[in-house]
Amino acid sequence: MSLSGLSLTNQRLYFAKLQLQQYQALADSESEPAQQAQYESVVFHLMQAYRSYLLELIEIQNIPLPAEAGNAVALLEGCSADFVSPELRELAMLEKDAVSWLANMLRAFAQLSALNENSHESGVVHQSEISLTMVADDDRVTRLRNWLDSLSSVIQRLRAVSQEW
C-alpha cells in the first residue's frame, strides 16, 4: 500500500475535524452566511476524505480507474463480474441505502454542488435549499459529527480488514 493514499485520506479526515471544530466555535456568534460557508467547508472535506479513501482502494486493489471514481457504486460497475472487493461492496451498499449516513452525506454534497452550478446563471438569484432544509445548528453539528465519526470508523475498520490479507 502506498503511504501517499493513506496519508492523503488521513489528512482530509483531519481537515474535516478541524473545520467541524471551527463550525462549532462560531455557530452562535457568526452570521448565517459565515455559518453556511463553514458548514459547506466541513462537507467538502468529508467528501474529499471519502474520495481519497476510494482512490486508496483503487491503488491497493489494482482496480481499473473508471472515468467517474467519485463513488463506490461506479467503481464496482466498472469492474469485471468476478472482481471481489468487500470494502467496495460495503461502501456501495451504504451509498445505495437512502437512510444511511453515507447516502445522506453524498446527498448533502450533491445539493451543495448543484447550488454552486446553478449560481452561474446570469441575473437569477436562488434561495439556498440547504439553508431551508437545515433547521438548527445543533442538528447540523450532530449530523456533521456523525458523518465524520462514521467515515473515520468505517475507513479504520476496512483498513484493518484489508491488512489482515
Wavefront OBJ file of the C-alpha trace (Angstrom):
o trace
v 0.000 0.000 0.000
v 1.228 3.436 -0.870
v 1.740 5.785 2.020
v 0.574 8.691 -0.136
v -3.017 7.416 -0.443
v -3.191 6.607 3.233
v -1.745 9.938 4.310
v -3.994 11.911 1.939
v -7.100 10.248 3.359
v -5.896 10.870 6.913
v -5.121 14.486 6.040
v -8.628 15.023 4.652
v -10.202 13.471 7.753
v -8.092 15.765 9.922
v -9.117 18.816 7.885
v -12.781 17.826 8.245
v -12.299 17.513 12.012
v -10.661 20.964 12.193
v -13.398 22.546 10.094
v -16.069 20.943 12.278
v -14.397 22.361 15.397
v -14.376 25.798 13.803
v -18.017 25.437 12.794
v -18.955 24.536 16.360
v -16.993 27.517 17.700
v -18.743 30.059 15.505
v -22.223 28.535 15.452
v -23.690 31.113 17.837
v -21.562 34.149 17.120
v -21.467 34.458 13.342
v -23.935 35.392 10.649
v -25.838 32.804 8.607
v -23.587 33.243 5.536
v -20.468 32.598 7.650
v -22.104 29.554 9.227
v -23.160 28.274 5.808
v -19.650 28.722 4.439
v -18.173 26.791 7.354
v -20.818 24.052 7.006
v -20.009 23.674 3.321
v -16.310 23.511 4.135
v -16.873 20.588 6.522
v -18.986 18.729 3.943
v -16.368 19.390 1.257
v -13.540 17.961 3.385
v -15.646 14.936 4.329
v -16.254 14.232 0.645
v -12.583 14.688 -0.147
v -11.720 12.196 2.596
v -14.224 9.697 1.192
v -12.942 10.110 -2.351
v -9.346 9.839 -1.148
v -10.217 6.562 0.529
v -11.780 5.293 -2.698
v -8.562 6.204 -4.521
v -6.643 4.391 -1.805
v -8.744 1.271 -2.508
v -8.182 1.662 -6.248
v -4.445 1.720 -5.647
v -4.377 -1.172 -3.161
v -6.669 -3.470 -5.118
v -5.444 -2.522 -8.602
v -8.923 -1.521 -9.688
v -9.126 -0.091 -13.211
v -9.806 3.617 -12.816
v -13.130 4.495 -14.448
v -13.967 7.934 -15.787
v -16.057 8.634 -12.673
v -14.389 7.406 -9.500
v -16.410 9.566 -7.123
v -18.368 6.723 -5.586
v -18.139 3.020 -4.816
v -21.136 2.103 -6.976
v -19.441 3.497 -10.101
v -16.206 1.730 -9.208
v -17.956 -1.621 -8.834
v -19.871 -1.151 -12.069
v -16.588 -0.590 -13.872
v -15.098 -3.859 -12.608
v -15.453 -7.329 -14.077
v -18.111 -9.653 -12.675
v -15.538 -11.859 -10.935
v -13.871 -8.938 -9.119
v -14.179 -9.239 -5.332
v -13.803 -6.269 -3.022
v -15.657 -6.491 0.286
v -14.651 -2.890 1.044
v -16.184 -1.502 -2.145
v -19.278 -3.671 -1.762
v -19.878 -2.395 1.768
v -19.413 1.224 0.707
v -21.691 0.704 -2.309
v -24.381 -0.758 -0.037
v -24.120 2.301 2.216
v -24.355 4.602 -0.806
v -27.489 2.827 -2.050
v -29.211 2.793 1.361
v -31.164 6.053 1.272
v -31.180 6.419 5.069
v -27.504 5.606 5.721
v -25.073 8.211 6.950
v -23.049 7.906 3.730
v -26.057 8.386 1.455
v -27.040 11.466 3.468
v -23.524 12.882 3.251
v -23.395 12.298 -0.512
v -26.823 13.900 -0.912
v -25.778 16.975 1.072
v -22.661 17.353 -1.068
v -24.682 16.921 -4.265
v -27.114 19.614 -3.113
v -24.257 21.979 -2.368
v -22.660 21.223 -5.735
v -25.946 21.774 -7.559
v -26.387 25.122 -5.835
v -22.916 26.200 -6.934
v -23.522 25.129 -10.545
v -26.855 26.971 -10.696
v -25.355 30.165 -9.296
v -23.608 30.899 -12.613
v -26.870 31.717 -14.396
v -26.854 35.396 -15.138
v -29.387 37.566 -13.375
v -31.003 34.697 -11.437
v -30.993 34.697 -7.663
v -31.525 31.319 -5.999
v -32.643 30.615 -2.462
v -30.354 28.067 -0.821
v -32.107 24.726 -0.414
v -29.614 23.759 2.255
v -30.484 26.769 4.402
v -34.153 25.891 4.141
v -33.759 22.221 4.959
v -31.302 22.571 7.814
v -33.372 23.818 10.706
v -30.959 24.169 13.603
v -27.230 24.495 14.053
v -27.345 21.755 16.702
v -28.827 19.422 14.077
v -26.079 20.371 11.636
v -23.329 19.842 14.192
v -24.772 16.472 15.204
v -25.125 15.431 11.569
v -21.591 16.541 10.666
v -20.099 14.875 13.744
v -21.969 11.658 12.898
v -20.661 11.735 9.313
v -17.076 12.355 10.453
v -17.191 9.659 13.138
v -18.854 7.144 10.826
v -16.472 7.817 7.948
v -13.435 7.623 10.210
v -14.566 4.384 11.819
v -15.503 2.652 8.551
v -12.169 3.613 6.987
v -10.291 2.420 10.053
v -12.230 -0.874 10.154
v -11.883 -1.553 6.424
v -8.169 -0.774 6.539
v -7.734 -3.240 9.398
v -9.567 -5.944 7.472
v -7.516 -5.243 4.323
v -4.244 -5.513 6.235
v -5.194 -8.970 7.522
v -4.923 -10.309 3.975
l 1 2 3 4 5 6 7 8 9 10 11 12 13 14 15 16 17 18 19 20 21 22 23 24 25 26 27 28 29 30 31 32 33 34 35 36 37 38 39 40 41 42 43 44 45 46 47 48 49 50 51 52 53 54 55 56 57 58 59 60 61 62 63 64 65 66 67 68 69 70 71 72 73 74 75 76 77 78 79 80 81 82 83 84 85 86 87 88 89 90 91 92 93 94 95 96 97 98 99 100 101 102 103 104 105 106 107 108 109 110 111 112 113 114 115 116 117 118 119 120 121 122 123 124 125 126 127 128 129 130 131 132 133 134 135 136 137 138 139 140 141 142 143 144 145 146 147 148 149 150 151 152 153 154 155 156 157 158 159 160 161 162 163 164 165
